[in-house]
Amino acid sequence: MPDPTTYHRMVLTFNAPRLYDKGASQDWSLKFSLSGAAIAGEDPASVTAIDLAQPALLLSSPSCWLKEWRYYAAGSTVALYSGSFDDTANPATGGGWDSFSDLVQQQTEVCAHAYVATGGRSSTGKPTYLSKSIHYVAGAVGDNGVVAGTLYGDPFDNWNSGSGPDSVVPVSPTTGEVPTTAWAIRPWLATRQMRKTR
């Protein structure tokens, strides 16, 4: 459940298999504070959710999928709109990486960090960034501690140009600042421990 803020929010939940726990799977989530006015209606909220999920679906490995979404109005801890899917509706493809077949699949907890500058400054004067952890990714052959390699096309187009009918973009959850640069991927993989879901 997202913290109430002055910005409307979307929470996406994905599901992926656990590599070393046969038959089990793991949920992981992305949260977004969004630009613009509140989304009016479940249908446009669903389209926005699927658009916001696309970068993750392009960078996560096949067998991962968008499981559900929840949209929260500003200041609310109760979802205004929500939806769920089966594992065939919005699957991951790994199509955001070049030469995906040459990569090494990682455990679900391993993630790639997407980041973007917000244009803001911290109390020490350093630039501030938004960061999102994308799970169930692959590592490069020969050094699976780094990301899969070069990106194919622009998997972050929906986060950069806008998602849904209202073309919303992710913004800073503290200031509402709109990113001033394009989203990118850090060159190394990280691990974020998650609680088992099933």
Summary of the structure (lengths in Angstrom):
residues: 198
radius of gyration: 16.4
end to end distance: 19.4
largest distance: 48.4
contacts: 621
relative contact order: 0.23
helix: 13%
strand: 39%
